[in-house]
Amino acid sequence: MILSAEKQVQEYTARGRWGERTLIDLFLDTAERSADELAVVDPPNRADLTPGEPLRLTYAGAKTATDRLANALLGAGIGKDDIVMVQLPNIVELVVAFLACARIGAILSPLPVQFRTHELRHVIGLTEPQVFITTRSFGGHDHVEMVRGLQPQLPCVKHIIALGDDLPAGVQSLADILNTAADASRVDTYVAEHPSSANDVFTICWTSGTVAEPKGVPRSHIL
């Protein structure tokens, strides 16, 4: 999905102001050059905030995790230009979610962990994501049950993927996805058939909504 006018894309690219490489292009290049280098690290107090012990992934490990989540998203019916909503704190899995969506050309919509039912009802209604990635608990709040409570009103959310133990029936474990081997060739085949450009929309971020409802801001790989 490209929202910029073709003339603008051509002009700014010709001037060298806009690039032609996506986030995932840059990541995969680095992963090939520096596979054993440390890529992403959790805060040391992660276990006090949300389920899971602190993680440390090399670039090779981050690529493996990215392909596993991308494969799961494809299995859930997500593809290029489909929206995936994510509400996670600043942990390794949030980075992997960004990379997995970039890998298959999906649009990631990250939400502040402070958003509650009122904000979720608004942003889900606007974007109609099919997949919602979240956590069972952050700061004592059960985000999974919050999203599940909205599903009868917002049936567009067909799949919930979450961190945490004792997940309700129908909620897929994010940890299980990232720890289970998957066929990366499926992702490679999909990407070859559905290429993305740097001008494609990659994220929909949200304004704070201090004096009004949150407003979605689409951003490409270069903007």
HULINUR-V800602 format. One record per run of one state. SS is the DSSP state (2 for helix, 1 for strand, 0 for the rest). FROM is the first residue (numbers start at 0). TO is the last residue. If there is no record, write none. Layout:
BEGIN
ss = [SS;SS]
from = [FROM;FROM]
to = [TO;TO]
END
This chain:
BEGIN
ss = [0;2;0;2;0;1;0;2;0;1;2;0;1;0;2;0;1;0;2;0;1;0;1;0;1;0;2;0;1;0;1;2;0;2;0;1;0;1;0]
from = [0;5;14;22;33;37;41;45;49;55;58;75;82;86;91;104;106;110;116;127;130;135;137;138;140;141;142;151;158;163;170;173;179;183;193;200;206;215;220]
to = [4;13;21;32;36;40;44;48;54;57;74;81;85;90;103;105;109;115;126;129;134;136;137;139;140;141;150;157;162;169;172;178;182;192;199;205;214;219;222]
END
